[in-house]
Amino acid sequence: MFINRYPAPGSPPATLLPHVTNGEGKKPRIRLIEYNNDRLDEREISDVGEMIRAIEAGKVTWINIDGLGDIEALRALGELFNLHPLALEDVLNTGQRAKVEQFDDHLFIVAHMVYQNAEKTICGEQVSMFLGKNYLITVQEEADYDVFDPVRVRLRAGRGSIRKAKADYLAYALLDSIIDHYFPVLDEVGCSIEDLEDNLLASPDRSIVMKLHGHRRSLTQLRRFVWPLRDLVNGLLHDNSGLVKDPTKVFLRDCYDHSVQLMDFVESYKEITTGLMELYHSSVGLRTNEVMRVLTVITSIFIPLTFIAGIYGMNFSEEKPEHLEMPLNMPELYHPWGYPGVMAVMLLIAVAQLIFFKRKKWL
């Protein structure tokens, strides 16, 4: 679900290691979008070397790279835009905390986008951004899915002010899309937790606990993604490099509010899962107590019956032996109605105990 990749311990700083699949690094997919208020050009680029020829002056350039299997392409991109080697290393090491770092002529931004695949499994991947004066470079782990389609639709249609603004507004729009896509994921988790709560109250089951444990693990991972988002947006709000303009900071305040809401949702759902785990253990304890109470009542009923049966057991006889006097023996032993009489007494004792337990509300 969530994959973190780190360099080997002791590796030199700025070591670039490709992400490999079956022993081979997958070539990344590079998409270039250039736009201004009047025009938008969108194309795919097969080689980083031709990118410098494709970029037009006076336009905002968005370069999106899907895939981390080719470090030479990433290194060439770093040389082309003067990107710091340590930032490029963080792009490849996908266990980074959400953050914003300031360099000479660009900002380095790390965030994590979360989405659900076709199997409704929560997936997450790191998104790295390099924000310059007139360009924005985004690097993703995979090419199959991202959460930027709403931004692409707005760019192509020219809706709103995105085509009129600079690269800082584009970076805000992408961050806003990342943050907004947390909400449907958390809503799905919340609905599942509510269903588990209803099932848990109706019939506690071990499988429900396993599902709750899975949700708790997912929420723990989501908390690790969501918690630093607030600091990331706050860092952009207080940026003093001049790359984030004041009009964009007004919109970033809305992102800050959404990140705080996400934190509240995650913490609330974690508390609910903890409470449901405790409710399960309490329900199991109550069921055990109910069973033990019934067994105790049954045992209490049979104690006097066992006592009577122990006294009279196997001492009844069909007839009195001839010329045999038993002055100290029980007179009921040779009575013709002795056996049914003792059974009736035992039945009366059991019924009397049941009535007594019922009045005491022990049953």
C-alpha positions as CSV (number, residue, x, y, z in Angstrom):
1,M,0.0,0.0,0.0
2,F,2.7,2.5,1.0
3,I,6.3,1.9,-0.1
4,N,9.2,3.8,1.4
5,R,12.6,3.6,-0.3
6,Y,15.8,4.7,1.4
7,P,19.5,4.6,0.4
8,A,21.8,2.0,1.9
9,P,23.2,3.0,5.3
10,G,26.5,4.8,4.9
11,S,25.8,6.0,1.3
12,P,27.5,9.3,0.4
13,P,25.3,12.4,0.3
14,A,23.4,13.1,-2.9
15,T,23.6,9.4,-4.0
16,L,21.0,8.8,-6.7
17,L,19.6,5.3,-6.8
18,P,17.0,4.4,-9.4
19,H,13.8,2.5,-8.6
20,V,14.1,-0.8,-10.4
21,T,11.5,-3.4,-11.3
22,N,12.6,-6.9,-12.1
23,G,16.2,-5.7,-12.0
24,E,15.6,-2.9,-14.6
25,G,14.9,0.8,-14.2
26,K,11.7,1.9,-15.9
27,K,12.0,4.8,-18.2
28,P,10.0,7.8,-16.9
29,R,7.2,9.5,-18.8
30,I,7.7,13.2,-19.2
31,R,4.9,15.5,-20.0
32,L,5.3,19.2,-20.8
33,I,2.6,21.8,-20.5
34,E,3.2,25.4,-21.4
35,Y,0.6,28.1,-21.1
36,N,-0.2,31.7,-20.8
37,N,-3.5,33.6,-20.8
38,D,-4.0,33.1,-24.5
39,R,-2.6,29.7,-25.4
40,L,-1.7,26.2,-24.0
41,D,0.6,23.7,-25.5
42,E,0.8,20.1,-24.2
43,R,3.1,17.4,-25.4
44,E,5.2,14.4,-24.3
45,I,9.0,14.5,-24.4
46,S,11.1,11.4,-24.9
47,D,14.4,13.0,-24.0
48,V,15.3,15.6,-21.4
49,G,17.9,17.0,-23.9
50,E,15.1,18.3,-26.2
51,M,13.3,20.0,-23.3
52,I,15.5,23.1,-23.4
53,R,14.5,23.5,-27.1
54,A,10.8,22.9,-26.4
55,I,10.5,25.5,-23.6
56,E,9.2,28.9,-24.8
57,A,10.0,32.1,-23.1
58,G,7.2,34.2,-21.6
59,K,5.1,31.1,-20.6
60,V,4.6,29.1,-17.5
61,T,6.2,25.7,-17.8
62,W,4.9,22.6,-16.0
63,I,7.1,19.6,-16.4
64,N,5.6,16.4,-15.0
65,I,7.8,13.3,-14.6
66,D,6.1,9.9,-13.9
67,G,8.5,7.3,-12.8
68,L,11.9,7.2,-11.0
69,G,13.7,4.5,-13.0
70,D,16.1,6.7,-14.9
71,I,18.6,8.7,-12.8
72,E,20.4,10.0,-15.9
73,A,17.2,11.8,-16.9
74,L,16.8,13.2,-13.4
75,R,20.4,14.3,-13.3
76,A,20.1,16.0,-16.7
77,L,17.0,17.8,-15.4
78,G,18.9,18.9,-12.4
79,E,21.7,20.4,-14.5
80,L,19.2,22.1,-16.8
81,F,17.4,23.9,-14.0
82,N,20.2,24.1,-11.5
83,L,18.5,21.8,-9.0
84,H,20.4,20.9,-5.8
85,P,21.8,17.3,-5.7
86,L,20.4,16.8,-2.2
87,A,16.9,17.7,-3.3
88,L,17.3,15.2,-6.2
89,E,18.3,12.5,-3.7
90,D,15.2,13.3,-1.7
91,V,13.1,12.8,-4.8
92,L,14.3,9.2,-5.1
93,N,14.2,8.4,-1.4
94,T,10.4,8.3,-1.1
95,G,10.2,8.1,2.7
96,Q,10.5,11.9,3.0
97,R,8.4,13.9,5.4
98,A,6.2,16.6,3.8
99,K,8.3,19.8,3.7
100,V,9.4,22.9,1.9
101,E,13.0,23.9,1.4
102,Q,14.4,27.1,0.0
103,F,17.3,27.2,-2.4
104,D,18.9,30.0,-4.4
105,D,16.4,30.2,-7.3
106,H,13.8,27.6,-6.5
107,L,11.7,26.0,-3.7
108,F,11.7,22.3,-3.2
109,I,8.4,20.9,-2.0
110,V,7.6,17.3,-0.9
111,A,4.0,16.1,-0.3
112,H,2.2,12.8,-0.4
113,M,-0.9,12.2,-2.5
114,V,-3.4,9.5,-1.5
115,Y,-6.0,7.8,-3.6
116,Q,-7.9,4.5,-3.9
117,N,-7.3,2.1,-6.8
118,A,-9.8,0.0,-8.6
119,E,-9.8,-2.5,-5.7
120,K,-10.6,0.3,-3.2
121,T,-7.2,-0.1,-1.6
122,I,-5.7,3.0,-0.2
123,C,-2.5,3.9,-2.1
124,G,0.0,6.7,-1.5
125,E,3.0,8.0,-3.2
126,Q,5.4,10.9,-2.8
127,V,5.2,13.9,-5.1
128,S,8.2,16.2,-5.3
129,M,8.0,19.7,-6.7
130,F,10.6,22.3,-7.8
131,L,9.0,25.7,-8.0
132,G,10.9,28.4,-9.9
133,K,10.0,31.8,-11.2
134,N,8.3,30.6,-14.4
135,Y,8.4,26.8,-14.1
136,L,7.1,24.0,-11.9
137,I,8.6,20.5,-12.0
138,T,6.6,17.7,-10.4
139,V,8.1,14.2,-10.0
140,Q,5.9,11.2,-9.1
141,E,6.7,7.6,-8.4
142,E,4.2,6.0,-10.7
143,A,2.6,6.8,-14.1
144,D,-0.7,4.9,-13.6
145,Y,-2.6,7.4,-11.5
146,D,-2.4,10.8,-9.9
147,V,-4.8,13.4,-8.5
148,F,-3.9,16.3,-10.9
149,D,-6.6,15.7,-13.6
150,P,-8.9,18.4,-12.2
151,V,-6.0,20.9,-12.6
152,R,-5.2,19.7,-16.1
153,V,-8.9,20.1,-17.0
154,R,-8.9,23.7,-15.7
155,L,-5.8,24.5,-17.6
156,R,-7.1,23.1,-20.9
157,A,-10.4,24.8,-20.5
158,G,-8.9,28.1,-19.3
159,R,-11.4,28.3,-16.4
160,G,-10.7,30.5,-13.4
161,S,-7.5,32.4,-13.0
162,I,-5.1,29.6,-13.3
163,R,-4.0,30.5,-16.9
164,K,-3.6,34.2,-15.9
165,A,-1.4,33.4,-12.8
166,K,2.2,32.3,-12.5
167,A,3.9,29.1,-11.5
168,D,3.3,29.7,-7.8
169,Y,-0.5,29.5,-8.4
170,L,0.0,26.3,-10.3
171,A,1.9,24.8,-7.3
172,Y,-0.9,25.9,-5.0
173,A,-3.5,24.3,-7.3
174,L,-1.6,21.0,-7.3
175,L,-1.2,21.1,-3.5
176,D,-4.9,21.9,-3.1
177,S,-5.8,18.9,-5.3
178,I,-3.5,16.7,-3.2
179,I,-5.1,17.9,0.0
180,D,-8.7,17.7,-1.3
181,H,-8.3,14.1,-2.4
182,Y,-7.6,13.1,1.2
183,F,-11.3,13.8,2.1
184,P,-13.0,11.1,0.0
185,V,-10.4,8.6,1.2
186,L,-11.1,9.5,4.8
187,D,-14.9,9.5,4.1
188,E,-14.6,5.9,2.8
189,V,-12.7,4.9,5.9
190,G,-15.3,6.6,8.1
191,C,-18.2,4.8,6.4
192,S,-16.4,1.5,6.8
193,I,-15.8,2.2,10.5
194,E,-19.4,3.0,11.0
195,D,-20.5,-0.2,9.4
196,L,-18.0,-2.1,11.6
197,E,-19.4,-0.4,14.6
198,D,-23.0,-1.5,13.8
199,N,-21.8,-5.1,13.2
200,L,-19.8,-5.1,16.4
201,L,-22.8,-4.1,18.4
202,A,-25.0,-6.7,16.8
203,S,-22.5,-9.6,16.9
204,P,-18.9,-9.2,18.0
205,D,-16.6,-11.2,15.8
206,R,-12.9,-11.7,15.5
207,S,-13.0,-10.7,11.8
208,I,-14.3,-7.3,12.7
209,V,-11.3,-6.8,15.0
210,M,-9.0,-7.7,12.1
211,K,-10.7,-5.1,9.9
212,L,-10.5,-2.5,12.6
213,H,-6.8,-3.2,13.0
214,G,-6.3,-2.7,9.3
215,H,-8.1,0.7,9.4
216,R,-6.0,1.7,12.4
217,R,-2.8,0.9,10.4
218,S,-4.1,2.9,7.5
219,L,-5.0,5.9,9.7
220,T,-1.6,5.8,11.3
221,Q,0.1,6.0,7.9
222,L,-2.4,8.8,6.8
223,R,-1.6,10.7,10.0
224,R,2.1,10.5,9.1
225,F,1.3,12.1,5.7
226,V,-1.3,14.7,7.0
227,W,0.4,16.0,10.1
228,P,3.4,17.7,8.3
229,L,1.1,19.1,5.6
230,R,0.2,21.9,7.9
231,D,3.8,22.9,8.4
232,L,4.4,22.6,4.6
233,V,1.6,25.0,3.8
234,N,2.6,27.3,6.7
235,G,6.1,27.4,5.3
236,L,4.8,28.5,1.9
237,L,2.6,31.2,3.6
238,H,5.7,32.6,5.3
239,D,8.0,32.3,2.2
240,N,10.3,35.3,1.8
241,S,12.0,34.2,-1.4
242,G,9.6,36.1,-3.6
243,L,8.6,32.9,-5.5
244,V,5.2,32.7,-3.7
245,K,3.3,35.9,-4.4
246,D,0.9,37.5,-1.9
247,P,-2.3,36.8,-4.0
248,T,-1.4,33.1,-4.0
249,K,-0.8,33.2,-0.2
250,V,-4.5,34.1,0.2
251,F,-5.5,30.8,-1.5
252,L,-2.8,28.9,0.5
253,R,-4.7,30.0,3.7
254,D,-7.6,27.9,2.5
255,C,-5.2,24.9,2.1
256,Y,-4.0,25.5,5.6
257,D,-7.6,25.3,6.9
258,H,-8.2,22.0,5.0
259,S,-5.0,20.5,6.3
260,V,-6.2,21.2,9.9
261,Q,-9.5,19.6,9.1
262,L,-7.8,16.5,7.8
263,M,-5.8,16.3,11.0
264,D,-9.1,16.5,13.0
265,F,-10.7,13.7,10.8
266,V,-7.7,11.4,11.2
267,E,-7.5,11.9,15.0
268,S,-11.2,11.4,15.4
269,Y,-11.2,8.2,13.4
270,K,-8.3,6.8,15.3
271,E,-10.1,7.5,18.6
272,I,-13.2,5.8,17.2
273,T,-11.2,2.7,16.2
274,T,-9.6,2.6,19.6
275,G,-13.0,2.9,21.3
276,L,-14.4,0.1,19.1
277,M,-11.5,-2.2,20.0
278,E,-12.2,-1.5,23.6
279,L,-15.9,-2.1,22.9
280,Y,-15.1,-5.5,21.4
281,H,-13.2,-6.6,24.4
282,S,-15.9,-5.3,26.7
283,S,-18.6,-7.2,24.6
284,V,-16.5,-10.4,24.8
285,G,-16.1,-9.9,28.5
286,L,-19.9,-9.4,28.9
287,R,-20.7,-12.5,26.9
288,T,-18.3,-14.5,29.0
289,N,-19.9,-13.2,32.2
290,E,-23.3,-14.1,30.8
291,V,-22.2,-17.6,30.1
292,M,-20.5,-17.9,33.5
293,R,-23.6,-16.6,35.2
294,V,-25.8,-19.2,33.5
295,L,-23.3,-22.0,34.3
296,T,-23.2,-20.8,37.9
297,V,-27.0,-20.9,38.2
298,I,-27.1,-24.4,36.8
299,T,-24.3,-25.5,39.2
300,S,-26.2,-23.9,42.1
301,I,-29.3,-25.8,41.2
302,F,-27.6,-29.2,40.9
303,I,-25.6,-28.8,44.2
304,P,-28.6,-29.7,46.5
305,L,-29.8,-32.3,44.0
306,T,-26.5,-33.9,44.0
307,F,-26.4,-33.9,47.8
308,I,-29.8,-35.7,47.9
309,A,-28.8,-38.1,45.2
310,G,-25.6,-38.8,47.1
311,I,-27.5,-39.7,50.2
312,Y,-30.1,-41.9,48.6
313,G,-28.1,-43.1,45.6
314,M,-28.3,-46.8,45.0
315,N,-29.9,-47.5,48.4
316,F,-33.4,-48.2,47.2
317,S,-34.7,-51.8,47.1
318,E,-37.9,-53.4,45.6
319,E,-38.7,-55.2,48.8
320,K,-37.7,-55.4,52.5
321,P,-35.4,-58.4,53.3
322,E,-37.1,-61.1,55.4
323,H,-36.6,-61.0,59.2
324,L,-34.1,-58.0,58.8
325,E,-34.5,-55.2,61.2
326,M,-32.9,-51.8,60.2
327,P,-33.9,-49.3,63.0
328,L,-31.2,-46.7,62.0
329,N,-31.9,-46.9,58.3
330,M,-33.9,-44.3,56.4
331,P,-37.6,-45.2,56.5
332,E,-38.1,-44.1,52.9
333,L,-35.7,-46.8,51.5
334,Y,-38.3,-49.5,51.5
335,H,-41.4,-47.4,51.1
336,P,-43.3,-48.3,47.8
337,W,-43.3,-44.6,46.8
338,G,-39.8,-43.7,48.1
339,Y,-38.2,-43.3,44.7
340,P,-40.8,-41.1,43.0
341,G,-41.1,-39.1,46.3
342,V,-37.4,-38.2,46.4
343,M,-37.6,-37.3,42.7
344,A,-40.5,-35.0,43.4
345,V,-38.7,-33.4,46.2
346,M,-35.7,-32.8,44.0
347,L,-37.9,-31.2,41.3
348,L,-39.5,-28.9,43.9
349,I,-36.1,-27.8,45.1
350,A,-35.0,-27.0,41.6
351,V,-38.2,-25.0,40.8
352,A,-37.9,-23.2,44.1
353,Q,-34.3,-22.2,43.3
354,L,-35.3,-21.0,39.8
355,I,-38.1,-18.8,41.3
356,F,-35.7,-17.4,43.9
357,F,-33.0,-16.6,41.2
358,K,-35.7,-15.0,39.1
359,R,-36.9,-12.7,41.9
360,K,-33.3,-11.7,42.6
361,K,-32.9,-10.9,38.9
362,W,-29.9,-13.3,38.7
363,L,-31.5,-14.8,35.5
